[in-house]
Amino acid sequence: MNIESPTFHLGIAEFNRQEFYECHETLEEYWQTLKSDVPHKELIQGIIQIAVAFYHLRRENVKGALKLLVRGNRRLEAYLPTSAGLELTACWQIVADDIALIEAGCAFDDPRLKIPTIQNNWPA
């Protein structure tokens, strides 16, 4: 089942453009409109947490970034491999690899850290 919300689609586009603060704002606005029993609410929260984590990482807040990467990736994992029209496996794996690097002491600007994108299979 795809999420047909233009706001949701905008948030994913912002994530993919590495506009993490904007992504957080956009997706949180959408997330707050959802009832608690919406099946993809936890997925959206996970994406928000990962976006905020990369925002923190860019601001050299490695501890805060790590905490949010772990929480967000845990939420994404429940929706693998695809959900809401999103291909999540590659994003989840990149974040998992980044978590391992950060836990091993990798600096915030280490080139081994990768920034994921979230691919979708929405109609063009």
N, C-alpha and C positions, 0 to 999 in steps of 0.2 A: 504494500500500500504506500503510495507516494503522499507526501504532504504538499498540498497545492497552494499553500500560502505564499504570496509574493514576499512577505516580510521574512519568512523562513529562507526562501531562495536567496534573498539579498544577503542575509547573514552568512550563508554558506559561501557566497561569492566573495564577501569581505574576508572570511577566513582564508580562502584560497589566494587572495591578494595580499595576505599577511597584514591586513588591517584589523589587528586583534582587538583593540579597544572598541572600534566601531562594531565589529562582529559581536562582541559581548553585549553592547548596548542594544543592538538590533534583535539578537536572539532572546535576550532577557525580556524585552518588551513583548515579544511573541509568547514566550514561555509563561509570562504572568497572566496571559489571557486564557490559558488552558486549564481545564478542570483537572483535579488530582488523578482521575482514573483514565486519562488519555494515555494510550499505549506507548507513545514515543516521548513522553515528558522527560523521563530519565535520560534518554538518548540526547535530547536537546540540552539538558543540564550538563551532561558530560562534554559536549562540544563547547559549551560556554566555559567550563572549567579549563579545558585545554587551551582555548583562546586566551583566557586570562593568564594562564601559566606562561605562554610564550610572550605575552606583554610584560610580565614580571621578569622573565629571563632577559629580555632586552634592556630592562632597567637594572640588571645585575642583582636582582633579588632571587638568588638561586634556591634558597631554602623555601620560599613561598612558591616558586615555580615548581619545584619538585613535589611538594605536597599536592598541588592542584593537578599536576600531570598524573600522579598516581590515582587520585580520586576520579578524574575525568576518564582515564583509560579503563578503569574498573567498570565504569558505567558503559563505555563503548563496547567492551567485551561481551556484555550481555546481548548485544544486537548483531554480532558478527554472523555471517560475513556481509550481509546487506540488510538494510532496513530503511524505510521511508524514501526509497529511491536512491539511497546513498550506498556506495561501495566503501565499506569501512575497514576492511582487513589491512590494506596498505597503510592507512593512517594509524591504526592501532599498533601495527608493528614498528613503525618509525617512532612513535611515542614510547613504546616499550624499550626500544634500543636507546633512545635519549635518556630515559629513566636510569637504565643500567650505567650509561656513561656518567651521568651526573652523580649517581650514588658512588661511583668509583673515583670521584674527585675531579671530573672534567670541568674546566672553566666555562663560563657562560658564552664565551666567544670562540670556543674550540670548533674548528671546521668539521669535526666528526659529528657534531650535533646537526641534525637535519630538521627542517621545518616541513611538516606534512601538508598535503592538500587532501581534500575530501572529494572524490569523484562522484558524479551522479549519473543516473540513467534516465533523467527527465526528458520529456520530448522537447525538441529545440524550438 
